[in-house]
Amino acid sequence: MNKILFAAACTFLLAAAPALAADYEAGKKKAGEVCAACHGEDGTKPLTPETPILAGQYADYLVHSLEAYKKGTRQNPLMSPMAQPLTDEEIRNLSLYFSRQKALQVKY
């Protein structure tokens, strides 16, 4: 029985892998088109103090945040209209891109 469950789980994961994959280069391109004006090219230079730094954030946090803006469960007058037209694939790509950028380093 355990072998059957294991085989089923492996089959599911292999089938789902392409849907869960993200494209770094596509995320970088989209970030330049959509996000750079407010968050900076690599997510480290926000336009205003209220604009968050995206670089170095966890990808799953960014996915969750963008999905919430897109669905309307999280509201912001600037981010909500920016996130609504994004596809699920674009959200994954952007999240991967920003998660791989170097965040600000604090030296003590």
N, C-alpha and C positions, 0 to 999 in steps of 0.2 A: 504494500500500500504506500509506504514512504517513497519508493522508487517512482511510482506513478505520479504522486504529488510533486516530487522533485522535477520530473520530466515535464509536467504541465507548467510548473513555474518557470522553468528554463525556456520553454517554447513561448510563453507569454512575454517574458523579458526580451527575448530576441526579436519578437514581432513588434514590440513597443519601442525598441531602441531607436529606430530612425525617427519616430515621432517626437522623441524626447531630446534628440540631438540638437545642438545649437551650432551656428556658424559664426565664428569670431569675426571674420572679414566682413560678412554681411552686417553684423552688429556695429562694427567700426564705421562702415559706410552710412548706415542709418543714423548713428549717433552724430555724425558730422552734419547730416541733413536736418535732423529734428532737435537734438538735445544740446548741441554745442553753443548755441546762442545764449542759453541761460546757465548751463552747467560747465561750460568750457569744453574744449576739444576732447580731452581725455577724462573729463569729469572731476578735475581737481581745481578748477578756477571758476567758481560760481560768480554770476553777475552781481548778485546782492548778498548781504550777510544772511538773509532769510532762505536763500536757495541752497539746498544741501549739496555736499560733496558726494558724488556717486562712486568715485574711484575707490576700489577696495571693499565695497559693500558685498555682502554675501549674495550670490546669484539668486538663491531662493527667496531672499527678502525683496530683492528688486522685482522678481516675477510677481510675488504676492502684492507688492505695492502698485505696480502698473496694472495688474488685473483688477485691483480694487478701484483705481481711478477709472478704468475702462467700464466697469460694471456700475459705477456710481455709488459704491458702498464707502468710498473715501472721496471726499470733495475738496477741490482746490480750484479757484477760478482760472489758473494758468495750466495746471497739470491735467485736469479732467478733459478739456478739449484736445490736448496733445495726445493723450493715451487712447481715447476712444477709437480713432481710426487704425490703431496698431493691430496687426494680426497676432495670433498666439505665437507664431514662428518669429515674428519681429520682436516680440517681448522677450522670448528666450534668447535671441541673438543679442539684443541690447544688454540683457542681464549678464550674459557670459562676458561680453566685451568689457563692461564697466567693472565686473568683479575681478578681472585680470589686470586692471590698471593699478599702479602703485598709489597707495593712499599717502596722505601726508605723514611724514615721520616726525615724531616728537623726540627730541634728544634731552636727556636729563643731565 
